[in-house]
């Protein structure tokens, strides 16, 4: 699964003409439209939602979410960073009825460290996990990244994946409810069976159109969509569900557990394939529900790309407070005016101001943010002041991340990455509970290795 | 891996015109040429060898084989059933130098019982194993068969594969040196890593040409060649080789162990892909050596197909002596003449006589076979007498098979199918030997499960 591509967006400024080339959005190629002068335009998310027939997330849906969960929708929902969905309402139906579902997201490990933009979907997923109290699987597509990048070997991407796993864990996921896996390590057995079964349902023509493949595409790339798709079936994770038995009717029941996939909108074509075909599997599965994000703003704004090879293109999660300060001050595209006089007269443009965008990712207080926006637009708030606020919030976010990251040893990482039964309030495993009671009664300790109980004990220790 | 397709061959009769449509040979489609009257012609094996630039097996090669191994070449080599090769001479070089290699063959499990034609390549492979004393891997391509047959599910082909494994074992393989696996069970880990790595080297155009794929081909089929190809790398079987460690230089040495693949000529395109690309792997491997068989003669001769759904089209390995007798007498295409007078005057045609063909598969005495052939051609040997001899040899072959087959319990099958270190004279595992000595010294018995020692103990018990 590719991370949300760090492609910047730039709103249409006053007086600009309409796009003369259309935007292009698919999992391998994301390009904003251009006007007749070749200027990059803002992505038109309403247009892509209409084109792909997704539903926009509206006040009604968020209202229902709040009534059911008792939680205020995350600011990234309120502010439309996650803006579109498929069947999120059905997930709420299940939540209301107390029926199980799980979360599935992923990352394509193309470099060894996450930058700010990479962490946002994971931070959002962690929030969903907390709100819903459901199991979560996180797929590291080390297979995909090596297949799609000529310069990267499978050894490289596998290594990146393990490093990325540590960063992902540092986003705060609850180990008891979270299984992180490297495709190169985990895809086998039931999972691979599902991959093959699903691949039989996909003629080349169907994936060619969705992903822009041609005769020079290597056959691994052509196959890969079946891997990313099969990851959305509950039966691909037999260890998660207690007493999974593919020969018993129970497996059919497990196949019916749907997933909710938070993801960038460009990944939608994968899961349309699943939604079109999941009922045709040996154990038919419901359509997965999707929740789509916009693309994240790069440091340079227009024309810039967040890139691991350019340290000044993004805030890295390894940056020091001083590095963050310098990057924002020197490199963050500003929506302020050329001179103080001009700024006061015309006002700033928050829509293109990267510091304001970043602030809007992290300032949870809607009223306060609106006040900042208005002051900036009116020209009473200067760029320097705005940047200072953004720097402070980013430093705080990165610092908290780094504190959690320090705790993530190889052992902790392997805990999250061990295939095992997950435990959550909505579906505790009675067998496990019995066993744990027995253990406690006898005062025994678990053995080292793949024992799930042991790993959870460890987590407990790390937290206490 | 598809079994040698049971397509019949019919020689050109006197006075017949030359082919007006050319023969077609590839892994998914094997059709003999036709003359202008639409009559099926004999396969032209010399032509396919020339077209694909393989080498014909000649007297020099067989002479060298006999000098090196001290064994007379198998009658199927002497009589050209295995007629062509790639680098078999290099395998002989290795044998001479005492350097390791392994055997690899396979079966596509499309039905639950083997017929006579299916067993012949395995019987030949068993002979190669005995002569060379090398490890052997046998791949059951249950994944492939479900991908390629609309009516077959992965459950079906997996089940067929396990049944086929028992029949294959009954061909007499030595358990200590033989690992049989179902793709759906075994392909994962190092093997799957090789599959992905190899798939990256194969653009769609290359497999499209080799296998006749198009836009309607499912993506699993497109991927499958990488699985069959990766099976020829020693590193796909880490359990076989003692102390395999992909991080150590040792793995590079293991990657350099080549395989010899006995197979029907139609499978050659797969392994040309390997021969063209194996040096490009992370751990470069030598080109696999190949030894090609012709296609086997069906019971009905011209126009007939050996088919599991038509009990009269083939001798099944479950047939009773009486069924064999009736099938040969009633259904085996005869090269004899219409009347006794005509037969005595014109003589029979051994080339199209199915009973003679079958006799030639099993009568090891060249002089005796030549005498039979000459008598039949002269018309002094009658069809009935010829059939009687063929029936006796087939009954004997099938009976011996059935006796071995009775010994193949689920437990024995699982023994062969357990990934484990293999043991052979040329490369005994010193670590294992030490362990065995220790065990014997302590009088301990192995535990149940995946312990290789245990399984070999079991074999030993079964044989004694």
Interface residues (C-beta under 8 A of the other chain):
Chain A: X143 X146 X147 X153 X154 X155 X184 X187 X188 X189 X192 X193 X196 X197 X199 X200 X201 X202 X203 X204 X205 X207 X208 X213 X214 X215 X216 X217 X218 X219 X220 X222 X223 X225 X226 X282
Chain B: X143 X146 X147 X153 X154 X155 X184 X187 X188 X189 X192 X193 X196 X197 X199 X200 X201 X202 X203 X204 X205 X207 X208 X213 X214 X215 X216 X217 X218 X219 X220 X222 X223 X225 X226 X282
